[in-house]
Amino acid sequence: MSVERAEILVDLAAVRHNVRRLAEVTATPVMVVVKADAYGHGMVACARAAREAGAAWLGVSSLREAEQLRAAGDTGRILAWLTVPGEDWTPAVAAGVDVTAYTRADLDAVGAAVAAAGVPARLQLKVDTGLSRGGAALADWPDLVAAARAGEADGRWRVTGIWSHLACADEPEHPANAAQEAAFRHALAVAEAAGLEPEVRHLANSAGALLRPSARFDLVRCGLASYGLDPAPGHLDPALGLRPAMTVQARLAMVKPLGAGEAVSYGHTWRASSATTVGLVPVGYAEGIPRAAGNRAEVEVGGVRAPIRGVVCMDQFVVDLGAAGAGSATAPGDRVVLIGPAPAPSAQEWAEACGTISYEIVTRLGGRFARHHIDEPDEPDELDEPDGEETTA
Ligand SMILES: *Cc1c(COP(=O)(O)O)cnc(C)c1O
């Protein structure tokens, strides 16, 4: 198999499979979250795959990301949810993006965009039910709702959605889940009493969608699970069958023997206790390989695991080919798989080695990696899978 110097391969059929599985298992329309370049998987290509698999909505953080999706030809519903004061909401409003207000100041900004764009906005309201991140505090909610209703009554916008975000969805037994859901139901009641009739009420991210059926409401916002990664390690039924979409691979730049007692990389944090063979992998923290992976994570070379030795540098790191017996069979130019199907490590294994979550591992990958999308036709049985009423998990 020909491998570039260093590349990220993204399997769009896997993205489609995952999006279909999420819709089946949750029996709820899915918003595929494609923010942050689709968690490092490529926003435009993944958005297209998500739509092909039936995604009713796409979700992004910034207005700019939503505008990029429109510029790439996406005409479906898109929600954007994080702005700063002074931002111009006009292009997003003009492009029919659903925008999110947290405050009355946001409503003023949307009103200005409506005047400039000459079309009413699609507006969603976010309430903070306990994450203490974005969204209106419950104390400010009645006021925001009243102002939003007034703007709807005079034709500035239509309030299309009301939503919130969970803090502890990956810990299904955490009491915050029930507390946030109750607060959300209360906020919805306040909004409805004020005359709002949102099309979509939504609360759940991937983990909430899969683990908490009562949090699904009208729409589930799935990011990580759409890319085939596990949003709640240890809690999901493997029968869910999500397929990781990303493979990360490179070619060994160099292979050389190392004598007993010789040390590797900056700071000499690892020293060979016996003679071995090391290989040089031509990517580093500039490509998003965590520096913390030094002496902790592994890669696959020739079907066996090779541990990283010494610290990860900006452009490169060193792996121990002797440790697993891969050394003698290995030559410069051989393929090294950083993340991929077994026996290669998963993004989750990298996360555990580095003390983080798989979200951070995949999202940060970039730099000088080439990225290629593989798009093969779906298996015939993908297309006629029955609409499940399964509620997992
Ligand atoms: C990123 C994000 C999501 C997606 O979360 P996952 O855990 O990746 O499914 C959903 N909603 C909001 C508001 C987000 O910021």
Ligand as a Chemical Component Dictionary entry (heavy atoms), coordinates in Angstrom:
data_LIG
# 
_chem_comp.id                   LIG 
_chem_comp.type                 NON-POLYMER 
_chem_comp.pdbx_formal_charge   0 
_chem_comp.three_letter_code    LIG 
# 
loop_
_chem_comp_atom.comp_id 
_chem_comp_atom.atom_id 
_chem_comp_atom.alt_atom_id 
_chem_comp_atom.type_symbol 
_chem_comp_atom.charge 
_chem_comp_atom.model_Cartn_x 
_chem_comp_atom.model_Cartn_y 
_chem_comp_atom.model_Cartn_z 
_chem_comp_atom.pdbx_ordinal 
LIG C1 C1 C 0 -19.413 19.805 20.607 1  
LIG C2 C2 C 0 -20.831 19.857 20.977 2  
LIG C3 C3 C 0 -21.674 18.759 20.790 3  
LIG C4 C4 C 0 -21.182 17.415 20.351 4  
LIG O1 O1 O 0 -20.686 16.693 21.457 5  
LIG P1 P1 P 0 -20.228 15.170 21.307 6  
LIG O2 O2 O 0 -19.935 14.755 22.690 7  
LIG O3 O3 O 0 -19.027 15.187 20.422 8  
LIG O4 O4 O 0 -21.365 14.440 20.693 9  
LIG C5 C5 C 0 -23.020 18.913 21.025 10 
LIG N1 N1 N 0 -23.517 20.096 21.445 11 
LIG C6 C6 C 0 -22.725 21.162 21.678 12 
LIG C7 C7 C 0 -23.330 22.424 22.162 13 
LIG C8 C8 C 0 -21.356 21.076 21.472 14 
LIG O5 O5 O 0 -20.579 22.132 21.716 15 
# 
loop_
_chem_comp_bond.comp_id 
_chem_comp_bond.atom_id_1 
_chem_comp_bond.atom_id_2 
_chem_comp_bond.value_order 
_chem_comp_bond.pdbx_ordinal 
LIG C1 C2 SING 1  
LIG C2 C3 SING 2  
LIG C2 C8 DOUB 3  
LIG C3 C4 SING 4  
LIG C3 C5 DOUB 5  
LIG C4 O1 SING 6  
LIG O1 P1 SING 7  
LIG P1 O2 DOUB 8  
LIG P1 O3 SING 9  
LIG P1 O4 SING 10 
LIG C5 N1 SING 11 
LIG N1 C6 DOUB 12 
LIG C6 C7 SING 13 
LIG C6 C8 SING 14 
LIG C8 O5 SING 15 
# 
